């Protein structure tokens, strides 16, 4: 970047972390999108001081021609808007060239969920070593709590109370919430902590609950890979990720009569409209069952 905007970008990223309480992962995602945006403008010899609305539209068109999804394009535009809002706040610019550009209309797809039978099948595997007992505890906890994988991997001993069967979680925006967990998850965690976690510790001790083969905090990729492999071994056909268990947790609660507001609190959604997608999931299941079992369906 040749316009002296490097320091403005760094200031913006610090603002996201400190003032907005964004996570490091979100900050990195914003940084990556901004780099791509800046590189495009440099390649087209456009000074950032002279960027116009049409230049941003051309950039978004270029992204679309690169077969990037509408959701990703929408995220790029959100980042660009936020950056200019920050520059306006700091009185560095006098106009936001992205403010009148509409976000792409994204068709909301229903989340993949497991049936209760598939969850039972997944959780029925018998651990044979310390890593598998860790995996069992992770599985039980994800399904019992609806945690995001980023929340799960950052759990420490101070966040769990097995006597009360409760965990404390810091979600998006560092918002704290308390989540009850059931007997199965509590038992799996006790077995892992008391009998197997010590075998995963290497040279340095760690407060993180779930450790990898290096004795450090297990990564998002590590959890994803483990679950994907286990689903394959158990012959579960649904497109599988840690989020599948989160979706299944919410859907099964709703199917059994849980209040939508309670599910919102458990999932850590700031807006009830985000939680309402699960009502559509159950409606789709209802339609499938009707067509499958009704004599004239």
FENMO-V795035 format. One record per pair of residues at least 24 apart in sequence whose ideal C-beta (glycine too) atoms are under 8 Angstrom apart, sorted by the first residue. I is the first residue (numbers start at 1). J is the second residue. D is the distance in whole Angstrom. If there is no record, write none. Layout:
I&J&D / I&J&D
This chain:
1&38&6 / 1&42&7 / 1&48&7 / 2&42&7 / 3&47&6 / 3&48&5 / 3&49&6 / 5&38&7 / 5&48&5 / 8&87&7 / 8&90&8 / 8&92&6 / 9&34&6 / 9&38&8 / 9&83&8 / 11&86&8 / 11&90&7 / 12&82&8 / 12&83&6 / 12&86&5 / 12&87&8 / 15&86&6 / 20&173&8 / 21&173&5 / 21&174&5 / 22&173&7 / 23&150&7 / 23&172&7 / 23&174&8 / 25&150&6 / 29&75&8 / 29&79&8 / 30&79&5 / 30&82&7 / 33&75&7 / 33&76&5 / 33&79&4 / 33&80&8 / 34&79&6 / 34&80&8 / 34&83&6 / 36&76&7 / 37&76&7 / 37&79&8 / 37&80&6 / 51&97&6 / 52&97&6 / 53&97&5 / 53&98&7 / 53&100&7 / 53&101&7 / 55&97&7 / 56&80&6 / 56&97&6 / 56&98&5 / 56&101&6 / 57&101&6 / 60&101&7 / 70&104&4 / 70&105&7 / 70&106&5 / 70&107&8 / 71&106&5 / 73&104&5 / 74&103&5 / 74&104&5 / 74&106&6 / 77&101&6 / 77&103&6 / 77&104&8 / 78&103&7 / 108&277&7 / 110&277&7 / 110&280&6 / 110&281&5 / 110&284&6 / 111&243&7 / 111&244&8 / 111&247&4 / 111&277&7 / 111&278&8 / 111&281&7 / 112&238&5 / 112&239&5 / 112&240&8 / 112&244&5 / 112&247&7 / 113&238&7 / 113&244&7 / 113&247&5 / 113&248&5 / 113&251&5 / 113&281&6 / 114&236&7 / 114&238&6 / 114&244&6 / 114&245&7 / 114&248&5 / 116&252&6 / 118&236&5 / 118&238&7 / 119&143&6 / 119&245&8 / 119&248&6 / 119&252&8 / 121&234&6 / 121&236&7 / 122&230&7 / 122&231&7 / 122&234&6 / 122&236&6 / 123&184&7 / 124&234&8 / 125&230&7 / 125&233&8 / 125&234&7 / 130&196&4 / 130&197&8 / 130&199&4 / 130&200&6 / 131&200&7 / 131&213&7 / 133&188&8 / 133&191&6 / 133&192&5 / 133&195&7 / 133&196&4 / 134&192&6 / 134&196&7 / 134&197&7 / 134&200&7 / 134&210&6 / 134&211&7 / 134&218&8 / 135&226&6 / 135&230&7 / 136&188&5 / 136&191&8 / 136&192&7 / 137&185&8 / 137&188&4 / 137&189&5 / 137&191&7 / 137&192&4 / 137&193&8 / 137&210&8 / 138&210&6 / 138&218&8 / 138&223&6 / 138&226&7 / 139&188&8 / 139&227&7 / 139&230&8 / 139&245&7 / 140&184&5 / 140&185&4 / 140&188&4 / 140&189&7 / 141&167&8 / 141&181&7 / 141&185&5 / 141&188&7 / 141&189&7 / 142&242&6 / 142&245&4 / 142&246&7 / 142&249&8 / 143&185&8 / 143&245&5 / 143&248&7 / 143&249&6 / 144&181&4 / 144&182&5 / 144&184&7 / 144&185&4 / 144&249&8 / 145&169&8 / 145&179&5 / 145&181&5 / 145&185&7 / 145&249&7 / 145&266&7 / 146&179&8 / 146&245&8 / 146&246&5 / 146&249&4 / 146&250&6 / 146&266&6 / 146&267&5 / 147&179&8 / 147&246&7 / 148&242&8 / 148&243&8 / 148&246&7 / 148&268&8 / 149&220&5 / 149&223&5 / 149&224&7 / 149&242&4 / 149&243&7 / 150&220&6 / 151&268&8 / 152&210&7 / 152&223&7 / 152&242&7 / 153&208&7 / 153&210&6 / 153&217&6 / 153&218&5 / 153&219&7 / 153&220&6 / 153&223&7 / 154&208&7 / 154&217&7 / 155&208&7 / 155&209&4 / 155&210&7 / 156&207&4 / 156&208&6 / 156&209&6 / 157&207&6 / 157&209&6 / 158&207&7 / 159&209&7 / 160&189&7 / 160&209&7 / 162&186&6 / 162&189&6 / 162&190&6 / 162&193&8 / 169&268&7 / 171&268&4 / 172&268&7 / 172&270&8 / 173&270&8 / 175&268&7 / 175&270&8 / 177&265&7 / 177&266&8 / 177&268&5 / 179&266&6 / 247&278&8 / 247&281&7 / 250&275&7 / 250&278&5 / 251&278&5 / 251&281&5 / 251&282&6 / 254&278&5 / 254&279&7 / 254&281&8 / 254&282&6 / 255&282&6 / 255&285&8
